[in-house]
Amino acid sequence: MAKKTLKRNEDGEKLRMYLIGLPLKDSSKMVAKLAEACKVPLHTVHNWRAGACRIPELAKDKIEEVTGVKIFHSENLPPKSE
């Protein structure tokens, strides 16, 4: 039997990289803002960031609107190395 490997969600990776780029204090405030704007509990945003569940398309649009940065729909991101 083949061993299962944990594959992280690409959108979760993009969100995580954006939040890592923020200062720690601002990162936690941004997570709270995103939860409020997307009308989801805080733990859901943490799950998105961890790649534990997928981010709905409407939430992606709302995240980009709140942050003011194209996180998910940007073609200028570096290719993902495996």
PENORJO-V214730 format. One line per field, one symbol per residue. phi: phi as a letter, one per 40 degrees, with the letter a starting at -180 (. if undefined). psi: psi as a letter, one per 30 degrees, with the letter a starting at -180 (. if undefined). Layout:
phi = ???
psi = ???
This chain:
phi = .cccbcbcccccccccccccccddccccccccccccccfbcdccccccccgcacccdccccccccccgbcccbbcccccccb
psi = kkkkkjjkkeeeeeeeeeeeflleeeeeeeeeeeeeefhllefeeeeeefgfllkleeeeeeeeeefgkjefhkfgkkkkk.
